[in-house]
Amino acid sequence: MESTISNAKDLVKVGFVTVASGELNLSYVKKLTGKIKDRLRTYRINIIETEDIVTNLNLGWRVIKEFKRENIDLLLIVCGTWAPDSLVSNMAKHMTVPLLMWAPPEPLNAEKLPEIGSLVGLTQTAGVLVKLGNWLKPIFDPAEEEAAYKEIELTLKVVATIKKLQNARIGILSKGSPGMFDTDYNPLQLFKIMGPETVFISIATLEEEIKKISPKQAIDEADRDIKKYGQIMEPSKDQIVEANRIYLALKEIIQRESIDAIAVRCWPEFKELKIMSPCLALSKLTEEGIMAGCEGDITGVVSMLILNTLTGRPSFLGDFLKLDEENNVGLMYHCGASAAGLAENYSKVHLGLNLATSVWKSGVTVEFPVKPGIATLARLGESKGEYRMIVTQGEILKAPMFCRGNTVKMKFRTPVKEVLRGLIKNGAEHHQILAHGDIRKELSEFGELAKIKILHI
């Protein structure tokens, strides 16, 4: 499994244990356990494993103490044979973490009674755990088949995303832009329910950092951009240099404050202070794995971080612009601050200027149509004191740009008017977040583990 986690503190700690009856076929169980462990060791996770197969409560208590000391994030239990349900229920009682229970199918012989009973054990124990209020996912596939590992990988991604949020620091430069109630948020509620700590950054701090950037630093960055992107439309080299001073200043603040994502209020103060719009800076930061969004939309940026961690790809923040009911298509766009990795290739990416001069001092924009492919739209938001995420899915079509900025032409699996009605009915924010790939199953599981509503449209 390719990990989307780069920081060691965010790696998932998986407690691995096999339970069995000491009176059944333990040689079979040892071979099975070894095969599964070998595969799991190829993942970028911390496996906390036990040498013993747990066959009694004394061994079970040793495992509980070890896993509690290691502060595991996920418990993977292999049901090697049937075993008393008290073995697992005691573990679950003392560790409030998600559980994966796996009962690989046993070999059967028409002339003998079953010798393993692993599925019997899983069914019996899982029923008890659900009654106790534990979250668990059962797995039934053979240890040789990919289906089992795909289920494990899905849960690992979800647990990694939740752990990332719990450890995250989200920068907020000022607050939501004026006239946008829906970018507002409650920092304590966000911290309590979703986990991230918000770090306030003043525009004065950004101004001071911009002054510290040397001409050589900014020129070197500008030269790299000019070589990297397909075409320079309007900006002069001096403007690209100026845009990179903002990028380098934000990057310095992010590194100093250990920030994982950032929301920037890009107007009206930037223009008043003669700072150009930060589109290029936000694009480059997102490309580098620091999800960066404009107009101070912090829950939009948290949504970007969730989708990025689940997919390992940059996510897109944009607005619905127009509906085409006949073709079941929605047109989306934003002003040119999206990661260039969302384009088909860098030759399709053009550097332009933000043309809305009534709002911004024209900054360098990174413009392209988002590349085609299956994609998921998902946005975290707060409604009536609770967090919820609205999810829908479709396919981004290959299409030329229909306006300046970053454009998306998306064909939805649900009638497009129903998509918009569903968003509005559920109090959706106007910025929608998109990532390539169908991650509806991951988001459903994320909702269960994060204890937030996932509303599928």
N, C-alpha and C positions, 0 to 999 in steps of 0.2 A: 504494500500500500504506500503510495507516494504521500508523504506528510505535508500538510499545509502549515505546520508549526515550525518556526525558525528559532524560537527562544526556548532554552532548556527548561525554564520555570513553567512553561506551558505544556510540556510533554505529559501525556496521560500516563498515570501510574495504574497498571492493571494487576490486580491480585488474581493469581491463577491457582486453582485447586481442583483436584479430582476427588470425588466421593464414591465410595463403594462399600459393599458388604464384605467383611473379611472371610465369609464362608463361601464366596463365589469365585469366579475365575480371574484372579488378580494378574496372572501372566498376560492375559489378553488386555487387561486394563493398562498395564505398564507400557505395552507396545503402542496402544492407542494414544496414551498421554504423550509419549515421546514424539510421535508423529505430529501431533497438534502443536507441541512446544516448538519443534523445529520450524514450523511455518510462522508462528507468532514472532519468533526471534528475528525474522526478516523485516518486521515493522519498526518504524521509528517511535517506539513507546518504551516506557520503563516497565518491565515485567517483574513483578514480585512473586516468586514462585516458591513452592514448598517441595521438599524432597519426598515427603511421605504422601501416600494415598490415605486420605482421611477415612478411617473405618470405625472410629469410636469418638465419643465426646471429648476424651482427654486430648487426642490429636487435634480435634476441632478447636479446642481452647487455645492450643499453641498457635494455630493458624490465625485465630481472631486477634491474639496479642501482636503477632508479627504484622498483620495487615493494618491494625490500628496504629502501630508505631510508625509504619511507612506512610500513613495517611493516603490510602489508595483512593482513586477516583472511580474505579469500575471493578466489579467482581465477576470473573468468568469461572463458572463452575461446570466441570465436565462430569456428567453422571456416567461413571464407568460401568456401574451395575445398579440394580435396585439397592437403595440404602434407606435406613430410617429417616423420615423427614425431619426429625429433631436435629440431625447433623447440620443441615443447611439453614433451618429456621433459626437456630442459635446464632449462626454467622450473620444472617440478615438482621436479626434483632439488635446486634451490637455495631452494625456498620450501615449507616444510612446512605448507601451508594447504589447506583443502578446495577442490576444483576443480569448477566447473560447465563442462561442454563442450556447446556448442550447435551443431548442424548443421541450420539451416533447410533444408527440402527445396528442391531446385533445380527450375527449369522444364525440362521435357523436350520434345524434338521427335522425332517418329517418323522423320524424314528425316535426322537428324544424330546423331553420337556425343554422349554427355554432355559438357558443357563445364565443369562445376563440380566434381563429385565430392566434395562436402562430407561426405556421409554415409560415403563410403569412407574419407576422412581421419579422421573421428571414430572409426570402428570400428577402424581400424588403430592409431591413437594410444592410444585408451582401453585396448586390450588390453595395450599396452606398459606403460602407467602402472599398471594393476592388478598386473602382474608385478613392478613396482618397489615396490609396497606403498602407492601413493597412494590416498586416498579421492576418488572422483569420482562425479558424477551426470550421466548423459547426458540431453540434451534434444533432441527430434527435430521439434518442432512449428514451423509457419510463424511468422515474426516478427509477423504480423497477428493471430494467435490468442491468446486468453487462457490457454489451457492451459500454454503455455511460461512465461508470467509468473507463473502460480500456482505452478509448480514453483520458480521463482526466489524468489518471496516466501516459500515454505515454508522454503527453506534459509536465507534472510536472517533469518527469525524464530529459527531454531535457532541460527545463528551468533551472533546478537544475545544470545540467552539464555546461551550459553556465555561470551561476553565479559562479560555482566553478572555472572555468577558469579565470573569471574576477578577482577573489580574490586570485588566486594561485600565489605562489612563487616557482619557479623551480630552484633547485640547479644545477649548472654545475661545476663539479670538473675538471678544466682545459678546454679542448675543445675536438672536435672529434679526434679520433685516426688517425695517419698518413695513407695516401693512401686512405682515405675515404672522397672524396668531398661531398658525399651525406649526411654526418652527419653535415655538416656546416649549419649555420642558421644566420638570421639577427635579433638580439635581439629587435631592435626598431620595426621592421615589425611584429614580433611575439606579442609584447606588444600591438601594435596598432590594429591589426586585430583579434587576438585570445584572448588577455587579460592578459596572465601570465607575471609576471615580472621575469626575470632571475637573479639569485644571484650567482656571481662568487665565487668559493672556491678554494684556492690554495692547491697544494699538500703539501706545507710547513705547512699549517694549519692542514691538516690531520695528518701529522707526529707528530706535537706537541700534538694533541689530543690523538694519540695512546700512547704516552709516559705517559700521565696522567692516563691511565686506570690501576687500581690496579690488581695485580695477582689474588686476590680473585674474583673480578668482572668477569674476563675472564674465570676463572676456573669454577665458578658457571654456567655461560652460556654454557660452553662446556659440563658440566655434564648434563644439560637439553637437549642439542642436542643429546648426546649419548643415553639417555633414549628414546627420541622422535622418532628417525628415525629407519628404519627397519634394516639396516646393515651398518657397517663401513667397507669399502673395503680397501683402502690404507692408509688413514691418521692416524698418531699417535695421542694420546691425546694432546701432546704438539702442534701439528699442528692445531688441532681444537681450542685449547686455543688461539693460535696466530691469527687464522682467526676471532675469536670473539673479539679480541682487535680492529680489523678494524671495525667490526660491531658496537661495543659500541662507538667507536670514531665518526663514521658517524652519529650514532643516537644522540649523544650529539650535533654535529654541526646542525643537522636537527631541533632539539628542540630549540636550541638557536636562529636560524635564521628563525624559523616559516616556514619551507620548507614543501611543499606538495608532491613533487616528486623530483627525483634527477637522473642526468645523470653523469656517472663516466668514465673518460678517464683512462682505466685500463692498458693500455700499450702505449709506452714502458717505461715510467718513473717509474712505480711501480717496475719493475725488477731492473732498474738502482739504485733505492733507497733501494733495498732489502726488499720491501714490497710485500707480497704474493698477488696473484690475489684475488680480493674481491668477488668472486662468492657467498660464503656463506652469506656474509653481504648483498648483493643485494637481494638474495633469502629471507632472513628473513625480510628485510625492506618491500619488496613487500607483503609478507604474512601478515604483520601488517598494510597494507593499504597505505604505502608510496611507490608509484610506483618507482622502481629503475631499471635503464637500464645501460648497459655497453657501452664501446667504445665511450663515450661522445655524444651519439645520442639523442639530446634534443627534436627534434620533434617526435622521436620515443617514448620518455618518455611521452610527452604531449599526444600522441595517446593512450598510456597505461592508462593515467589518464582519458581520455574521456571514454574509454571502461569500465574501472573499475567503474566510476561514473554511467554509464548507466546500468550496470549489477549487481553491488554490489559484483563482483567476481574479483580475481586477473587476470591480463592479461599477455600474453606470448609474448616475443620478440624473433624472430628467423629468420633463413634464409631458403630459398628453397635449398634443397640439391640434389634431384633427382625426375624425373617424371616417372610415370608408366602409359603410355597412354592407354594400353589395359584395365586396371582397373579404369581409370580416377582418379588416386591417385597422390597426391604430398607428398613427404617426406620432412619434415622440422626438423631443430634441432637448438639448441644453446648449449653453452659450459657447462652449469650446474649452472646457476644463477637464475633459475625460482623459483617462489613461490611453496613451497611444497603442498599448497592447490590445485594446478593444477593436482596433482596425485590422483589416485583412493582412496588411503588411505596412511597413513604414513608408513605402513609396506612395501609399494612398493618403498619407498624413500631410496636411498643409498648414503652415504657420500663417495666421492672419492677424487681424486687429479687431478688438471688440468695437463694434460700430455704434453701440448705444451711448453716445457721448453725453447725452443729457444725464446719465446715471453714473458713468465711469469716466475716468481718464483712460483713454484707450490703451488696453494692455494686450499683450501677445496671446492669441488663442491657438489652440491645437485642434484643427478641424478635420473631420472625416465622417463617413458613414460607418456605423458599427457593423462588424462582420456578420455574415449570415450564420444561422445555426439554431438549434433548440435552445430555449432560454426560459428562465423563471423570473417572474416579477414578484417581489416580496418586500413589504415595508412594515417595519416596527413602528408602533405609535401608541399614544396614551389616549384612552377614551373612558370617560366616567370613572376615573381613578384607577383604571386597570390598564396593563399593557396587553396589546394584542398584535398579531401580525396577519396582514391580508396577503394572500398568495394566489397567483394565477400563472398559467403557463402557455407557451406558444412557440412560434418559430420566427426568428428574425429573417427577413427576406433580403436577398441581394438586391440592392437598389441604389441608384445615384442619390446624391444629396438633394433634398427638396427645399432646403433653406440653409443659411449659414450656421456654423457651430458643429455640434455632434448630432447626428440624425439616426433614428431607428424606424424601420418599417416592419411592424410585427403582426403576423397573422395569429389570431388567438384560437385556442381549442373551444372556448366558450364564445357565443355571439358577442361581438365587441361592445354593443350597447349595454348588454347585461354585465360585462366586465366593469364598465364605467358606473352603471347604476349600483352594482355591488360595492364598488369602492366608496361611492358617495353615501350610500345607505349606512355603511359601517364607519363613517366619519374619517375617511382616508385623508392623509395629508397630500398636498399637491405634488410634492416631489416623490416620484416612484423610483424604486431601486431594482436594477436588473442585473442578472449574471447569466453567463452561458451555462447550459446544462439543465437537465430536469432534476431538480432537487426537492420535489414535493414530499417524497418519503422522508428525506432528512429533516425537512422543516416540520413535518408532523411529529416526528420523534423529538425534535428540539423543543417543540411546544409542550409535549408531555413532561420532559425532564426539567425544563425551565419553568414549568407551571404557568404558562401563558396560553391564551386562546390563539389557535391558528384557524383562520377563516379562509377556506378554499372557495374560490369563485370559478 
